[in-house]
Every structure is written in structure tokens, then in C-alpha cells.
Amino acid sequence: MSCKKTENKTQIEISNTKDINEIVFAIIIKDSLNVSINAKNSKMFCEELPKLKIYIPEKSKDGEIVPLSTLSQNAVSIEELLHYKKSEFFKVKDSLHLLKQNSNSQKFKIDKIIFDKINLTTKKNENNKKKTGKPFDFYEMTIPVFSLDNQKAFVQLNHYCNGLCGNGVSLFLEKINGKWKIVDRWETWMS
């Protein structure tokens, strides 16, 4: 026994940094996001990925499930993940693992190798532009959540801009032959 105060780590460390960076790269390439440094009229991409909140849905007084739209963006219910299109993209055995990922870090900074190829920004910089009335046009992606076997992932990608051009999509990815591929998507919001 010791009188020293020790700090218990309760956060799950993000052990799949390589997979997260590969997913960022796959989404930029597959979705042809115009964020390349050399592209004309290129948009910005947030270098810090915020955590995706996975919640257990509550039922309203009349027994209906409270929809995702009543929560903030970057949130998804465990029900939506497990029962997407009535298929089993994520299995029931993945449910606890998905929920545990809520304990991960609040933000993840993408790899410097990706930095060299794309226009990067931070949410703080873009919010400052918005407050001062300057034009803004950027993408923000959440930290992916992974299946127990680390072969499937889910991420939300949001596009924010002046005017009515913003939108958000949810992306389902699968590791096929060692490469992350987008296998399905659905639009979550549009301005």
C-alpha cells in the first residue's frame, strides 16, 4: 500500500490509429472530397476528429423511440447501428464494444502524412470565420467506431459552409482485402 495518489485510467486508448488514418484517407479519396492542397477551389478538412457519441435510445411517454435529430450531430443510437436496414452490419456481439468506445478520447488528430496532401483547419478556426462573417467551407469527420473484430467501422462526415450547402452523411466501411472500403451511406442532415 502507498499513500501516493495514483491515477486510474478509465479511457480506452485508441489502439487502431493506423486504421483511423486509413479510413480518413479512404473517405477523402472515395468520396472525392475536394480538399487537396493542389486542387482548385479546395475546401478545408478538420485535422481533429471529434468523438462519435453512441447512445442507448430512450422511449417517449407514448413508447416511441426518441429520434436522433433531438440530439446533437455526431451522435447515433446503438439501435441504428445494430439494425441498419434491418441487416446485421454490426452484430449483437459488437454492441458492448461499440458502447465502450464512448470512453475513447474526445478528439483524435490525423497523421502528419495525410497533412501534407490536404488543406487542414480546426473547428475553432472555422467557427471564428463564421462569427466574423468570413466565408467558411470545411469537412469534419468523427472518430470511427469499430466492430469487435475490427473489420467494420462507422463514421459520420459533415460538410459545413456559408449558405444552404451543408450536409451530413453516415458511412459504413468494411475492411476488404486489407483496405477500408465504403460499403453503404445514408444522409443524416441537409441545410
C-alpha positions as CSV (number, residue, x, y, z in Angstrom):
1,M,0.0,0.0,0.0
2,S,1.1,3.5,-0.7
3,C,-0.1,7.0,0.3
4,K,0.7,8.2,-3.2
5,K,-2.3,9.1,-5.2
6,T,-2.3,7.1,-8.4
7,E,-4.4,8.0,-11.4
8,N,-6.6,5.3,-12.7
9,K,-7.0,5.3,-16.5
10,T,-10.6,4.6,-17.4
11,Q,-10.3,5.7,-21.0
12,I,-9.9,3.1,-23.7
13,E,-6.8,4.0,-25.6
14,I,-7.3,4.4,-29.3
15,S,-5.3,1.4,-30.4
16,N,-6.2,1.4,-34.0
17,T,-4.6,4.7,-35.0
18,K,-3.4,3.2,-38.3
19,D,-7.0,2.1,-39.2
20,I,-8.4,5.5,-38.4
21,N,-5.9,7.3,-40.7
22,E,-6.5,4.7,-43.4
23,I,-10.3,5.4,-43.1
24,V,-9.7,9.2,-43.3
25,F,-7.7,8.7,-46.5
26,A,-10.2,6.2,-48.0
27,I,-13.1,8.7,-47.4
28,I,-11.2,11.6,-48.9
29,I,-10.3,9.6,-52.0
30,K,-13.5,7.5,-52.4
31,D,-15.8,10.5,-51.8
32,S,-13.6,12.7,-54.0
33,L,-13.6,15.4,-51.3
34,N,-12.1,18.5,-52.8
35,V,-9.6,19.1,-50.0
36,S,-6.2,18.6,-51.8
37,I,-3.7,21.3,-51.5
38,N,-3.3,21.4,-55.3
39,A,-7.0,21.4,-56.2
40,K,-8.7,24.5,-57.5
41,N,-11.4,25.9,-55.1
42,S,-10.3,23.4,-52.5
43,K,-12.2,23.1,-49.2
44,M,-10.7,22.6,-45.8
45,F,-10.7,19.4,-43.7
46,C,-10.6,19.4,-39.9
47,E,-7.4,17.8,-38.6
48,E,-9.1,16.9,-35.3
49,L,-11.8,14.3,-35.4
50,P,-14.4,14.6,-32.7
51,K,-15.7,11.5,-30.8
52,L,-18.9,10.0,-32.1
53,K,-21.4,9.6,-29.2
54,I,-23.2,6.3,-29.2
55,Y,-26.3,6.4,-27.0
56,I,-29.0,4.0,-25.9
57,P,-32.2,5.4,-27.1
58,E,-34.9,6.5,-24.6
59,K,-38.6,5.9,-25.2
60,S,-41.0,8.7,-25.0
61,K,-44.2,8.6,-22.9
62,D,-46.1,7.0,-25.8
63,G,-43.5,4.3,-26.2
64,E,-41.8,5.7,-29.3
65,I,-38.0,5.9,-29.5
66,V,-36.7,9.4,-29.2
67,P,-35.2,10.1,-32.7
68,L,-31.5,11.1,-33.3
69,S,-32.5,14.5,-34.5
70,T,-33.3,15.6,-31.0
71,L,-29.7,15.1,-30.0
72,S,-26.7,16.9,-31.4
73,Q,-24.8,15.9,-34.5
74,N,-22.0,13.4,-34.0
75,A,-24.4,11.1,-32.2
76,V,-26.0,7.8,-33.2
77,S,-28.1,5.3,-31.3
78,I,-26.9,1.8,-30.7
79,E,-30.2,0.6,-32.2
80,E,-29.5,2.4,-35.5
81,L,-26.0,0.8,-35.7
82,L,-27.3,-2.7,-34.9
83,H,-30.4,-2.6,-37.1
84,Y,-29.4,-0.5,-40.1
85,K,-31.6,-1.5,-43.0
86,K,-32.7,-4.5,-40.9
87,S,-29.4,-6.1,-41.7
88,E,-26.7,-7.1,-39.4
89,F,-23.8,-4.9,-40.4
90,F,-22.8,-4.8,-36.8
91,K,-23.6,-8.0,-34.8
92,V,-25.2,-8.1,-31.4
93,K,-21.9,-9.2,-30.1
94,D,-20.4,-5.9,-31.2
95,S,-22.9,-3.8,-29.1
96,L,-20.9,-3.7,-25.9
97,H,-17.7,-3.0,-27.7
98,L,-19.4,-0.1,-29.6
99,L,-20.7,1.4,-26.4
100,K,-17.3,1.1,-24.7
101,Q,-15.9,3.3,-27.5
102,N,-17.8,6.2,-25.8
103,S,-14.9,6.1,-23.3
104,N,-12.3,7.0,-26.0
105,S,-10.6,10.4,-26.2
106,Q,-12.8,13.4,-27.1
107,K,-10.6,14.1,-30.2
108,F,-8.2,12.4,-32.5
109,K,-5.6,14.3,-34.6
110,I,-5.0,12.7,-38.1
111,D,-1.5,11.6,-39.1
112,K,1.0,14.1,-40.4
113,I,1.5,12.0,-43.6
114,I,-2.1,12.9,-44.6
115,F,-1.4,16.6,-43.6
116,D,1.0,17.1,-46.5
117,K,-1.7,16.3,-49.0
118,I,-4.8,18.2,-47.8
119,N,-5.9,21.6,-46.6
120,L,-6.3,21.4,-42.9
121,T,-8.1,23.5,-40.4
122,T,-9.6,23.3,-37.0
123,K,-13.2,23.7,-35.9
124,K,-12.1,26.7,-33.8
125,N,-10.6,28.5,-36.8
126,E,-13.8,27.8,-38.9
127,N,-16.1,28.9,-36.1
128,N,-14.1,32.2,-35.8
129,K,-14.6,32.8,-39.6
130,K,-18.3,32.2,-39.1
131,K,-18.5,34.6,-36.2
132,T,-16.7,37.4,-38.2
133,G,-18.8,36.8,-41.3
134,K,-15.9,35.4,-43.4
135,P,-16.7,32.6,-45.8
136,F,-16.1,29.1,-44.5
137,D,-16.3,25.7,-46.3
138,F,-15.0,22.6,-44.5
139,Y,-15.5,18.9,-43.7
140,E,-15.5,17.4,-40.3
141,M,-15.3,13.6,-39.7
142,T,-15.9,11.8,-36.5
143,I,-13.6,9.2,-35.0
144,P,-14.7,5.9,-36.5
145,V,-16.2,3.3,-34.2
146,F,-15.2,-0.3,-34.9
147,S,-16.7,-3.8,-34.6
148,L,-15.3,-6.2,-32.2
149,D,-13.2,-7.9,-34.9
150,N,-12.0,-4.5,-36.2
151,Q,-13.3,-5.4,-39.7
152,K,-16.2,-3.0,-39.9
153,A,-16.4,0.7,-39.0
154,F,-19.0,3.5,-38.9
155,V,-18.2,7.2,-39.2
156,Q,-20.1,10.5,-39.7
157,L,-18.9,13.1,-42.2
158,N,-20.3,16.6,-42.1
159,H,-19.8,19.5,-44.6
160,Y,-20.3,23.0,-43.2
161,C,-20.4,26.1,-45.4
162,N,-21.9,29.5,-45.8
163,G,-25.5,29.4,-47.1
164,L,-27.5,26.3,-47.7
165,C,-24.9,23.9,-49.0
166,G,-24.1,21.9,-45.8
167,N,-25.0,18.3,-45.3
168,G,-24.0,15.2,-43.2
169,V,-23.7,11.6,-44.2
170,S,-23.2,8.4,-42.2
171,L,-20.7,6.0,-43.7
172,F,-20.4,2.2,-43.2
173,L,-17.0,0.9,-44.0
174,E,-15.6,-2.6,-44.2
175,K,-12.0,-3.9,-44.4
176,I,-11.9,-5.9,-47.7
177,N,-8.6,-7.5,-48.7
178,G,-6.8,-5.3,-46.1
179,K,-8.2,-2.0,-47.4
180,W,-11.1,0.1,-46.0
181,K,-14.0,0.5,-48.4
182,I,-17.2,2.4,-48.1
183,V,-20.0,-0.2,-48.4
184,D,-23.0,2.0,-47.6
185,R,-24.0,5.5,-46.7
186,W,-27.1,7.5,-45.7
187,E,-27.7,11.2,-45.5
188,T,-28.3,12.4,-41.9
189,W,-29.0,16.1,-42.4
190,M,-29.1,18.9,-45.0
191,S,-29.2,22.7,-44.7
